[in-house]
């Protein structure tokens, strides 16, 4: 990087579907992520199955698959937040990039504890350390590092991602009154402060390092599609291969049973082939283990490699453009989809004469769904498809408005 305070990030030829000022492959993968994220949230609000898909003793193939495909969402968000910061930095000075990262990061944190927190619960003042808050802090922590040489930042990111599982055995009790710090940094859980509770769903480590990794990969989206595509394909394939080796051997990279938050821990052969396959893919997300990140980031890198070429095809291009529409306005979609799903769940409950008052007083975050509420996983999938097509039109409209006013405050949505 250049050392001048007014310098911009290095630039080179366009690639990976860079058209009309946007990188199509980035919008495509981000769009896929937000669309499948909505599936998980519809399941949260509408499903009546009383156990989680990761419950290896009770789950089955399709139910687990509905959850598993959504595992790719958060890694895509954090990786592409870093890529997006690089793309922004190509056109602005480094101080302007740093200001943007800090400002946008603070804006995301504010939204998490106001508009987004209310969307989850319909409870004023409720909020949590969720994905949007963690994204915001990750962007703020990226700001002072954008001047680092790209190899240095990539090495730092990979080091954190590769070694954070060494700290899995730390316990909140070891931190006494400062155990909230462990939650913020490396554990999912909650800490009470008088009448208030800090609930951390997305701890900073290693998510912040995934954002750093995305920023260090940014120059790939400035090169020719052929060169960048090959690099991303090889990196993605290597990540998948390493995941397979680590998972099959239980050598390293996933917390064992008793430490894992929501998964059984180590892999082993099960009585049935389907359960064996489920357990192989059932790796820890809270916080994301090395195996989880390898399993998800590998295919994401491959999708980024092929997305730039796919948008030029007749049929594949339509699919890419459909998902890229959502990916070009991800925060707008995120906020909109939460309110749409929450209200749709209430409408469905009323239509099927089911109890719905709990949805207006905390939802599933602050309550257990009452008896007689909810529907099966097939109904969840149909509802998800309907909501996605319903939200396409406002997202397409907002994408056009945002494109027409690129310098307005709309860029923060």
SULKA-V45798 format. One record per backbone hydrogen bond with DSSP energy under -1.0 kcal/mol. NH is the residue of the N-H (numbers start at 1). CO is the residue of the C=O. Records with the same first field share a line. If there is no record, write none. Layout:
NH->CO  CO
//
This chain:
7->4
9->89
19->22
22->19
24->17
25->16
27->23
28->24
29->25
30->26
31->27
32->28
33->29
34->30
35->31
36->32
37->33
38->34
40->36
41->37
42->38
43->39
44->40
45->41
46->42
47->43
48->375
55->52
56->54
58->55
59->55
64->60
65->61
66->62
67->63
68->64
69->65
71->68
73->70
76->72
77->73
78->74
79->75
80->76
81->77
82->78
83->79
84->80
85->81
86->82
87->83
88->84
89->85
90->86
91->88
94->7
97->93
98->94
99->95
100->96
101->97
102->98
103->99
104->100
105->101
106->102
107->103
108->104
109->105
110->106
111->107
112->108
113->109
114->111
116->111
118->114
119->115
120->116
121->117
122->118
126->123
129->199
130->128
134->130
135->131
136->132
137->133
138->134
139->135
140->136
141->137
142->138
143->139
145->142
146->143
148->145
153->149
154->150
155->151
156->152
157->153
158->154
159->155
160->156
161->157
162->158
163->159
164->160
166->163
167->164
168->165
170->167
174->171
175->172
176->173
178->175
179->176
181->178
183->179
184->180
185->181
186->182
189->200
191->198
193->196
196->193
198->191
200->189
201->129
202->129
204->184
205->185
208->204
210->206
211->207
212->208
213->209
214->210
215->211
216->212
217->213
218->215
220->217
221->218
222->219
228->224
229->225
230->226
231->227
232->228
233->229
234->230
235->231
236->232
237->233
238->234
239->235
240->236
241->237
242->238
243->239
244->240
245->241
246->242
247->243
248->244
249->245
250->246
259->256
260->256
276->272
277->273
278->274
279->275
280->276
281->277
283->281
289->284
291->253
293->289
294->290
295->291
296->292
297->293
298->294
300->296
301->297
302->298
303->299
304->300
305->301
306->302
307->303
310->306
311->307
312->309
313->310
319->315
320->316
321->317
322->318
323->319
324->320
325->321
327->323
328->324
329->326
332->413
333->329
334->330
335->331
336->332
337->333
338->334
339->335
340->336
341->337
342->338
343->339
344->340
345->341
346->342
347->343
348->344
349->345
350->346
351->347
352->348
353->350
354->349
359->356
360->357
361->358
362->121
363->358
366->362
373->370
375->46
380->376
381->377
382->378
383->379
384->380
385->381
386->382
387->383
388->384
389->385
390->386
391->387
395->391
396->392
397->393
398->394
399->395
400->396
401->397
402->398
403->399
404->400
408->405
411->408
412->409
413->410
//
